[in-house]
């Protein structure tokens, strides 16, 4: 494997993907590029479109064990383009970095997966087992028409997966310094408190819903602090306020209603039912007129440890000279869906410092190294 050839190949593909303005859940032609590359390698492709979302499964071989790469072609919006050094959809190399929206999250990793697979099949055409790609364009938005549809399809056709690499940007400071094999769950609460609108000169703190909600928020934070139980593989449960809105357009009245949205990122030690019961019991103590709506967007999961985790650690150490840390902090990932298949899962991707930010960029050397790491993982599992 020639380093220059690897670099040129992965940069060529990454640039072509970044040029596509694939703001979630619109794919905008990215998957066509990937499918063309995989078709040339002899992969069988199945498209699984769902509403505005593009999904596909690709597989090479039909034996066990099965190794899948999971990724997404959608990106978040670029924000204020004026704050970018370069056009976010015109990939630019500057000082050894490739700039562009999705360069890290996760078109760079997708490119590394494809190029690593091309090299593997070049040298190992009669490999053991099967290689799969599970690709969606609905990871950065609602995730209701993306990987969950792919997983349901695999379940329906009784297709199993033994190992799955998810290309999310798991690294913190150096490529491979951190990997993930689980994530906390996410629970969001939409709470609306109704009150009687009053003239501010004749009202009191006790009748103003703003003061009531401030106290409720404080009490909820103390509840979570007191209930927070550590899990050996997942970070502590956290509580954050997302939004407070009174919709009050008058400067001389108290609000008639107030909406507050807050979120819990919870581990296995704190169940959704416990959080809901504690919060609603607290609110009821205030004798308020309110409406509450709970949304569980994901449940906590920990993938089983085993051969995949050991193989990933060995490949990172071989090329990077480090033993990766396992830290399952951060948001959710599509691993929560793939976990239903019983696969061993590891998230391994690029350095996450610039993800979802203006001037998102990746080291071109990291792209080259990630190709080699992915290649070694495939080789060690399927030969």
C-alpha positions in Angstrom: 0.0 0.0 0.0 1.7 3.2 -1.2 1.0 6.1 1.1 0.8 8.6 -1.8 -1.7 6.5 -3.7 -3.8 6.1 -0.6 -3.8 9.8 0.1 -4.7 10.7 -3.5 -7.5 8.2 -3.6 -9.1 9.2 -0.3 -8.8 12.9 -1.0 -10.3 12.5 -4.5 -13.4 10.8 -3.0 -13.7 13.0 0.0 -13.6 16.1 -2.2 -16.3 14.8 -4.5 -18.5 14.1 -1.6 -18.0 17.4 0.1 -18.9 19.2 -3.1 -22.4 17.8 -2.7 -24.6 20.1 -0.6 -26.2 17.2 1.2 -27.8 19.0 4.2 -29.8 16.5 6.2 -31.9 14.6 5.1 -31.1 15.3 1.5 -28.4 13.2 0.0 -27.9 15.2 -3.2 -26.0 12.6 -5.1 -23.5 11.5 -2.6 -24.7 7.9 -2.4 -24.6 7.6 -6.2 -20.9 8.3 -6.0 -20.5 5.6 -3.3 -22.7 3.1 -5.1 -20.7 3.5 -8.4 -17.5 2.7 -6.5 -19.0 -0.3 -4.8 -20.6 -1.6 -8.0 -17.1 -1.7 -9.6 -16.0 -3.9 -6.7 -18.8 -6.4 -7.2 -21.1 -5.4 -4.3 -24.8 -6.1 -4.5 -26.8 -2.9 -3.8 -30.3 -2.5 -2.4 -31.8 0.9 -2.2 -34.2 1.6 0.7 -35.6 5.1 0.2 -37.9 6.5 2.8 -39.6 9.8 2.3 -36.9 12.4 1.6 -34.2 10.1 2.9 -31.8 8.0 0.8 -30.6 4.7 2.3 -28.8 1.7 0.8 -27.3 -1.6 1.8 -24.4 -3.1 -0.1 -22.8 -6.5 0.5 -19.9 -8.5 -0.8 -19.9 -12.2 0.0 -22.6 -14.2 1.7 -20.8 -16.1 4.4 -19.9 -15.5 8.1 -18.5 -13.6 9.8 -20.1 -10.3 8.6 -18.3 -7.0 9.0 -20.4 -3.9 8.3 -19.4 -0.3 7.9 -22.1 2.2 8.9 -22.1 5.9 7.9 -24.1 8.8 6.7 -23.9 11.2 3.8 -25.9 14.0 5.3 -24.4 17.0 7.0 -25.6 19.9 9.2 -26.0 23.3 7.6 -22.8 25.5 7.3 -24.1 28.4 9.4 -22.8 31.8 8.3 -20.7 31.2 5.2 -19.0 34.5 5.7 -17.3 33.1 8.8 -15.7 30.3 6.7 -12.2 30.7 5.4 -13.3 28.8 2.3 -16.6 28.0 0.7 -17.9 25.0 2.8 -19.0 23.1 -0.3 -15.8 23.8 -2.3 -13.3 21.5 -0.6 -10.0 23.2 -0.1 -6.6 22.0 1.2 -4.7 24.5 3.2 -1.7 23.9 5.6 -2.2 20.1 5.4 -5.9 20.3 6.3 -8.9 19.6 4.1 -11.7 22.2 4.7 -15.3 21.6 4.0 -18.6 20.8 5.6 -18.7 17.0 6.3 -14.9 16.6 6.0 -14.9 15.1 9.5 -18.6 14.3 10.1 -18.5 12.1 8.2 -17.6 12.2 4.5 -13.9 11.8 5.3 -14.5 8.6 7.2 -16.9 7.3 4.4 -14.1 7.9 1.9 -11.6 6.1 4.1 -14.0 3.1 4.4 -14.5 2.9 0.6 -10.8 3.2 -0.2 -9.8 0.7 2.5 -12.3 -1.8 1.0 -11.0 -1.2 -2.5 -7.4 -2.1 -1.3 -8.6 -5.1 0.7 -10.5 -6.6 -2.2 -7.6 -5.9 -4.6 -5.3 -8.1 -2.4 -8.0 -10.4 -0.9 -10.6 -11.1 -3.7 -11.5 -14.5 -2.1 -11.8 -13.3 1.5 -13.7 -15.0 4.2 -17.1 -13.9 5.4 -19.0 -10.8 4.1 -18.5 -7.1 3.9 -21.5 -4.8 4.2 -22.1 -1.0 3.9 -25.1 0.5 5.7 -25.5 4.1 4.4 -28.1 6.7 5.2 -28.8 10.4 4.7 -30.8 10.9 7.9 -28.4 10.9 10.8 -28.1 14.6 11.4 -31.8 15.3 11.5 -34.6 13.2 12.9 -33.1 9.8 12.2 -36.6 8.4 11.7 -36.2 7.4 8.1 -32.5 6.4 8.1 -30.6 3.6 9.7 -33.6 2.4 11.6 -35.2 1.5 8.2 -32.0 -0.3 7.2 -32.0 -2.3 10.4 -35.6 -3.3 10.0 -34.9 -4.5 6.5 -32.0 -6.6 7.7 -34.2 -8.1 10.4 -37.0 -8.8 7.9 -34.6 -10.7 5.6 -32.9 -12.5 8.5 -29.6 -10.9 7.7 -27.2 -10.9 10.7 -24.1 -8.7 11.4 -21.3 -9.9 13.6 -19.2 -6.7 13.6 -20.0 -3.1 12.8 -17.7 -0.1 12.5 -19.4 3.3 12.7 -17.4 6.1 11.2 -18.5 8.8 13.6 -15.7 11.2 14.6 -14.8 9.5 17.9 -11.2 10.8 18.2 -10.6 13.8 20.6 -7.1 15.1 20.0 -5.2 12.5 17.9 -6.7 10.0 15.4 -7.6 6.8 17.3 -7.1 8.2 20.8 -10.7 7.5 21.7 -13.3 5.0 20.5 -16.8 4.3 21.6 -18.9 1.1 22.0 -22.0 2.6 23.6 -24.0 5.8 24.1 -26.3 7.3 26.6 -30.0 7.6 25.9 -31.8 10.9 25.2 -35.1 12.0 26.8 -36.6 15.4 26.1 -39.5 17.1 28.0 -41.8 19.8 26.6 -43.5 21.4 29.5 -46.1 24.1 29.1 -47.4 26.0 32.2 -50.6 28.0 31.9 -51.3 31.0 34.1 -53.6 34.1 34.3 -52.1 37.1 32.6 -51.8 40.0 35.1 -50.6 43.5 35.1 -47.0 43.5 36.3 -47.8 46.2 38.9 -50.4 44.0 40.6 -48.9 40.6 40.3 -46.5 38.7 42.6 -43.7 36.2 42.3 -46.1 33.5 43.3 -48.4 34.1 40.3 -45.7 34.6 37.7 -45.0 31.4 35.8 -41.4 32.5 35.0 -40.5 32.4 38.7 -42.2 29.1 39.1 -40.3 27.5 36.2 -37.0 28.8 37.4 -37.6 27.1 40.7 -38.7 23.9 39.0 -35.6 23.8 36.8 -33.4 24.2 39.9 -35.2 21.4 41.7 -35.0 19.1 38.7 -31.2 19.7 38.6 -30.9 18.7 42.2 -33.0 15.6 41.7 -30.7 14.4 38.9 -27.6 15.2 41.0 -28.9 13.2 43.9 -30.1 10.3 41.7 -27.0 10.2 39.5 -25.6 6.7 39.5 -22.3 5.9 37.8 -22.2 3.3 35.1 -18.8 1.6 34.5 -19.0 2.2 30.7 -21.3 5.3 30.3 -20.9 8.9 31.6 -23.2 10.2 34.3 -26.8 11.3 33.5 -27.0 15.0 32.6 -29.8 17.6 32.6 -29.8 20.6 30.3 -32.4 23.3 29.5 -33.0 23.8 25.8 -35.5 26.5 25.5 -37.7 28.9 27.6 -40.4 30.8 25.7 -43.3 32.9 27.0 -44.7 34.2 23.7 -45.4 37.4 25.7 -45.5 40.5 23.5 -46.4 43.0 26.2 -44.0 44.8 28.5 -46.6 45.4 31.2 -48.1 42.0 31.8 -47.0 38.7 33.1 -47.1 35.8 30.6 -50.2 33.8 30.1 -48.2 30.6 29.4 -44.6 29.5 29.3 -43.0 26.7 27.4 -39.8 25.1 28.7 -37.9 22.3 27.0 -35.2 20.3 28.7 -33.2 17.2 28.0 -31.7 14.3 29.9 -28.8 12.2 28.6 -29.2 9.1 30.8 -27.3 5.9 31.3 -28.5 2.5 32.3 -28.5 3.3 36.0 -31.3 5.9 35.7 -34.4 4.6 33.9 -36.7 6.8 31.8 -39.7 5.8 34.1 -37.8 7.0 37.1 -36.9 10.4 35.5 -40.5 10.9 34.4 -42.0 10.0 37.8 -39.6 12.3 39.7 -40.1 15.3 37.4 -43.9 15.0 37.3 -44.2 14.5 41.1 -42.1 17.6 41.6 -44.3 19.7 39.2 -47.5 18.5 40.9 -46.3 19.9 44.2 -46.7 23.4 42.7 -50.4 22.8 41.9 -50.0 24.2 38.4 -52.2 24.0 35.3 -49.8 22.4 32.9 -49.3 20.1 29.9 -46.3 17.8 29.5 -45.0 15.8 26.6 -42.1 13.4 26.8 -40.0 12.3 23.8 -37.5 9.4 24.1 -35.3 9.8 21.0 -32.9 7.0 21.9 -32.2 4.5 24.6 -28.8 3.9 26.2 -26.8 1.0 24.9 -23.5 -0.8 25.4 -22.2 -3.1 22.7 -20.7 -6.4 23.8 -17.0 -6.5 23.9 -15.0 -9.1 22.0 -13.0 -9.7 18.9 -14.0 -6.4 17.2 -12.9 -4.2 20.0 -9.6 -6.1 20.3 -9.0 -5.9 16.6 -9.7 -2.1 16.5 -7.4 -1.5 19.4 -4.6 -3.5 17.7 -5.0 -1.7 14.4 -4.9 1.7 16.0 -1.8 0.8 18.0 -0.1 -0.6 14.9 -0.4 2.6 12.9 -0.7 5.3 15.6 1.4 3.8 18.4 -1.4 4.4 21.0 -3.9 2.3 22.9 -7.3 4.0 22.5 -9.4 5.0 25.4 -13.0 4.0 25.5 -15.1 7.0 26.4 -18.8 6.8 25.5 -19.7 10.5 26.1 -21.3 12.8 23.5 -24.6 12.6 21.8 -26.5 9.7 20.2 -25.4 7.7 17.2 -26.9 5.2 14.8 -25.4 2.5 16.9 -28.6 2.6 19.0 -30.4 1.1 16.0 -27.7 -1.3 14.9 -27.4 -2.7 18.5 -30.8 -4.4 17.9 -29.0 -6.8 15.5 -26.8 -8.0 18.3 -23.6 -7.0 16.5 -20.4 -6.0 18.2 -20.1 -2.2 17.6 -17.2 0.2 17.7 -17.3 3.9 16.7 -14.0 4.8 15.1 -13.5 8.0 13.2 -11.7 11.3 12.8 -10.8 14.0 15.3 -14.0 15.7 16.4 -12.8 19.2 17.3 -14.4 21.0 14.3 -17.6 19.0 13.8 -20.8 21.0 13.3 -18.7 24.2 13.5 -17.7 26.8 10.9 -14.4 25.9 9.2 -14.8 22.2 9.7 -11.5 20.5 8.6 -9.5 17.3 8.8 -5.8 16.5 8.6 -5.1 14.9 5.2 -2.6 12.6 7.0 -5.4 11.5 9.3 -7.4 10.5 6.3 -4.5 8.5 4.9 -4.0 6.8 8.3 -7.7 6.0 8.7 -7.7 4.2 5.4 -4.8 2.0 6.7 -6.5 1.4 10.1 -9.8 0.4 8.4 -7.8 -1.9 6.0 -6.1 -3.7 8.8 -9.3 -4.2 10.7 -11.0 -5.7 7.6 -7.9 -7.9 6.9 -7.7 -9.2 10.5 -11.4 -10.1 10.6 -12.0 -11.5 7.1 -8.8 -13.4 6.3 
